[in-house]
């Protein structure tokens, strides 16, 4: 039973550690992906731990552009500083390596949004947005006539946003 309690504490501290090391507010899905890819905690237990950490005010949601993002609270930071030795060095090393090799993709997911909604029976509104350091670079809304066009625009934006942004700016600036 004592080992179970230590595992529980280590797992929750590990979640706080991940959020602190990323240094960015991330979505619950992103946190879940990091934990599952590294086989630290199973999905259902992870979701329970996230809820418990939020209830205990160790982590919290921040609303950023209408999306919930997880961050470490000052209370969570204090607890991690006091008990960081309870998280194995092996797990810390794995997390640090994962973050280092994936931080560009994590930032890209946070800074790019592409979604669409049904405007009326025969058109869709597509919203494409790019931000950097909390500054909106572009926020573009378009009406298209089909679901396929909306999906294609979102996909192209997610895959080529930098190139598309540059082209849009060039077209608007050039005489």
FENWODA-V916786 format. One line per field, one symbol per residue. ss: DSSP state (~ for helix, > for strand, _ for the rest). phi: phi as a letter, one per 40 degrees, with the letter a starting at -180 (. if undefined). A space follows every 10 residues. Layout:
ss: ???
phi: ???
This chain:
ss: _~~~~~~~~~ ~~~~~~~~~~ ~~___>_~~~ ~~~~~~~___ __~~~~~~~~ ~~~~~___>> >>>>__>>>> >>_~~~~~~~ ~~~~~~__~~ ~~~~~~~~~~ ~~~~~~~~~~ ~>>>>>>>>> __>>>>>>>> >>__>>>>>> >>>>__~~~~ ~~~~~~~~~~ ~~~~~~~~~~ ~~~__
phi: .ccccccccc ccccccddcc ccgbcbcccc ccccccccfc acdccdcccc ccccccgcba cbcbfgbcbc accccccccc ccbccccccc cccccdcccd cbcccccccc cbbaaabcca cbabbbbbab bafgbccaab bbbbcbcccc cccccccccb dcccdccccc ccccc
